[in-house]
Amino acid sequence: MDLFSFIECAKQTRSIKALFDLLVNCASEEGFSEVAYGALTFAEPPRLPEYLPPAVTVNFPPDWCRRYFERNYHVIDPVVRRTPMLPGPFVWDELAKRYQLQSGEKRVLDEAKEAGLKHGMSVPLFGALGRISVVSFASPFDEADPQDRMSHLSTLALNFHLAFAEIARPSDSSCNGKLTLSEREKDCLRWVAEGKSSWEIGKILKVSENTVNFHLKNVMRKLGTTNRTQAIVKALRLNLIEFSAVPALATGC
């Protein structure tokens, strides 16, 4: 399933479980069949009832999940502890190289590998009001390389996160029909999706760089997003721009 198919299927999904199953199926095609979604800095997002905070929904091995929650490993889990400090996706094995992990943190990573989570990566997701979530992908295969799949899995995680927000807060969607972007705002967003900088877009549209930034800030404000990538993905989900106009995001998932 490619990214476009995931977005289209997610639009039709109305339950957290169905959306998560869609994410797992897509990630499995990349060799990362073990997936977890957690909310780190807000206590009560909608979650599947069988999971304890900070987990929202998980398909890690049941024995590992049981041990993790019984021993309160989320308190010492280096992925949970380090996610708020990291601006972008990271590979679990790199944590020990970048930080001087405590013995408890190392134990969590070692036991996770023993439980079948051989290699993993996590994608920090930053939202409004300082909210931080994380999507983690793990593989049971020794030869798996999360670094090689990081771009695809990160884009998939962002799409899932935005779709989850729409399902979890359906009242927000009542405003979607009224939300519009000006033609100039759409132009700027399309060129961002092509990988162009504000300066380059200004040259193309024959306006100043400040004008481009003004339009893009308006787009992010209207969509309730915190960066340009989120704005592109949400605009696609709301059919405010066409997928064919954003080839830079059309990577297979």
N, C-alpha and C positions, 0 to 999 in steps of 0.2 A: 504494500500500500504506500503510495507516494504522499507527500505533504498535502497536496491539493485534495486528495481523496480523504485524508484524515480530517481536514477542515470541513469538507462537505458532510461527512458522516457525523462529525461532532455537532454540526448545526442541527441535525435531526434528533440528537440524543437529549433526553429529558431526565435522566437519572445519573447520579454520581457513579453507581456501580457500572452501568453500561458505558459511560465515558471512560472509566478507568480500564475496563476490559479492552476498549478500543486502543488505549495507550499501550497496554501490555502486549497486545497482538502486534502492534506496529514496532515496538521496541524489540520484540522477540525476533523479528525478521532481521534485526541488526545483530543478533546474538546475545541480547541483554534482556532475558525473559523475566528477571526479578526486578520489581519496581516498587518504590515507596513514595508516597506524597505526604509531607508533613507541614504543619503550621507552627512556626517557632515563636512568634511574638504576639499572637492573639489567641486567647484561651478557648473560645468557643465557636470555631467555624463549624458548619455542618460536617459531620463525620459519620462513617459507617459505625454502627453501635458496638461492633466487636473489637474496636481498636481504642487504645488509651492515648491521651495526649503524649507527645506532640503529633503522633500519627493521625492521619486523616483516612487514608486507605493504603493497604499494603498487600503484596503477594509474595513476600519473602517466605522461606521455608517455615512451616508452622512451629517446629521445635525451636527454631531460632527466635521467632517472635515471642513465644512463651517465655523463654529464658530472658530475653531482652526486657520485657515488661516486668517480669517477676523480680528481676535484679535491679530495676530502675537504671538500666544502662544509658538511657537518654541523658542522664545527668553527667556522665563522663564520656559519652560518645563524641569522638573528635569531629565527626561530620556535623553533628548538631551544634557543638561548641564553636566550631570555626566558620561555619557558613555565614553568620552575620558579619564576619571580618573580611570576607573575600568578595570581590566585585564581580566575579564571573565563574564559569564552570571549572571544576577541579577534579582531578583523579585521586582516589583514596590513597593509593600508594605514595603519592607525592606529599601527603601531609607530614609523614615522618621526616622527609627531607627538608621541608620548609619550616617545621616547628620542632621544638624539643618536647615531644609528647611525654606526658606522664605515664607511669606504668599502667594505670587503669585504662587510659586511652588506647595504649598499645594492645592491651588485653582484649578490648572490644573488637579491634580490627582483626586480631589473630583468630579470635573465636568465630568471627563472621566468616573468615575464610574456611575454617574447619566445618562450618555449617553449610558450605556450598556456595558462598558469595566470594568467588575466587578473585574477581576484579570488579571494581566499581568506580562510578563517578557521580557527582552531584551537581545540580544546577540551582544556585541561589536565585530566588525570585523576589524582587522588591516591589512593594505596592504602596498605596496611599497610607498616610498616618503612621509611617514607619513599620508597616507590616512586612514580615519576612516569611516566606515559605521556601520549601526546597523539594525538588524531585530528584530521587536517586535511582540510578540504574545499576544493576549488577549482573554478572554472567557466571554461570556454573562451569565455564570452560577455561582450562588453564591457558589456552592460546589466545583468549580474547584480549583485545587491545582497546580500552575505552578512549584513549587519546585519538585513535584513528576514526572513531565514530562520534567524537565529541560535538562536532558542528551539527550533524543531523539530529542527535539526541537532544541537544540544547534547544534547537528550534521546535522540536516535538514537545519538549517540556513546557516551553512558553505557550504554545498553542493550547495544550491541555490546561494549563493554569488559567488562561483567560476564559476558556470554555467552562471550566469548573466554577469560576466566579459568576458567570451568567446563570448557571443552573442553581447555584447556592443562593443567589440573590435575585430571584425572578422578578421582584418588584422593580429592579433597575431597568429591566428590559422594556418596561412600559414606555420609557422615554426614547427607545431606539428608533421608533418610527418617525419621531420628530427631529432626530439628529441629522444634520446635513453638513456637508463641507462645501466651501466655495470652490469654484473651478481652479482658482489659483492655489488653494490649499491642497487640492487633489494633485495638481501638477507637481507641487513641491514634494509631496509624499511619494508619488510615483518615481521621481528622480532619486529620492533617498533610497528607495528599494533597488534602484539600479546601481547603488553603491557610490553615488555622487555626494561630494561634500557641499556644504552651504555655499561656499565660494563658487564651485563649479556650477551649481544650480542657478546661481545669480547670473553667471555668464550666459547660460543657455536661455534663461527667461528674460534676460536683459533688465534685471533689477539688481538692487544692492544685496550684499550678503546679509545685512541687517534685516532687510525686508523678508528674505527667505526664512531667517530665524524667527521673525515675528509670525509668519504664517505657520511654521511648524510648531511653535509654542501654542498657538491657537488650536491646532489640530490635537495636540496632546491634552490640552485643557478640556476640549470638547469630549474627547474619548476617555478621559480619566486615566491616562497612562503616564508613566514616568520616564519613558525614553522612546526613541524613534522606532526601534524594532517592535516594541509593544504596540505602538500606534499603527504600524503597517499591518500587523497580524489582526488587530481588532477591527480595523477598517475593512479588511478582507472578510472577516466573519460577519460584519454588518452590511456587507455588499455595498459599501461606500466607494470602493475602488474595485476594479476587475482584476482577477488573478493573472490574466494574460499580460497585464501591464507591469507585473513585478517578477520578472524572470530570476532575479537574484535570490528569491526565496523558494523557487520551485525546485528544491532539492529532494531527492528520493528519501523516504523515511524507512 
